[in-house]
Amino acid sequence: MSLLQEERSAETRQRLMDATVECLFERGYAGTTTTEIASRAGVSRGAQLHHFPKKDELVISALEHVFALRLAQMREMSAERPSGSLAKRMTALVDALWPFFKGPTFYAWLELVVASRTEPALNEAVHDASARFGDGLMDGFSRMLEWPADRRADLSEIIWVIFGQLESLGLERILLPADDPDPPEFLRAIAMIKRLAAILIADMGLDETSRETLR
């Protein structure tokens, strides 16, 4: 295959994956069809089948593509590390993470998670892709926070708690118009998540200034 053909092939795959995420966000997993994806991507049905013969292959590739984009964004964020105590850096991270939990990529992932409950093959693929994404996130968080290398397990526990809270808010956010600003109760919830992160850091003895962050 020539270099030009490879570039065109990569561009086609990119358009198909972008269209898949768009469909998952707008129409859900059940409403995401390969015909609709090909139409949105502006490629022929034959071209779509050539790259992704099955719907599941396409949606999982799209999911991994989304995860790669989010990890790239995390690397960009880590290049501009927040200053201050460990607790302050963590609370800045919560603010940076929240937009990820109310956008198309989160809801596309959510559609696949729900669909995978009753589709074993899809379940395994989503689980494996999510696990790889989680490992990449941990590396990004460690760099951004300048986290102690010997306390990685503590970071995993704190991130697990933060993600659980943000995911819950993301689910609640579905009920609100996407373009509306976050209502006061959401802002209060975000503030409480940041306080919780600071408390956990203080209780683990990782940052003596964490108590000051709570005031």
Secondary structure, DSSP 8 states (H G I E B T S, - for coil): --HHHHHHHHHHHHHHHHHHHHHHHHHHHHH--HHHHHHHHT--HHHHHHH-SSHHHHHHHHHHHHHHHHHHHHHHHHTT---S-HHHHHHHHHHHHGGGGGSHHHHHHHHHHHHHTT-HHHHHHHHHHHHHHHHHHHHHHHHHHT--GGGHHHHHHHHHHHHHHHHHHHHHHTTS-TTS---HHHHHHHHHHHHHHHHHHHHTTS-TTHHHHT-
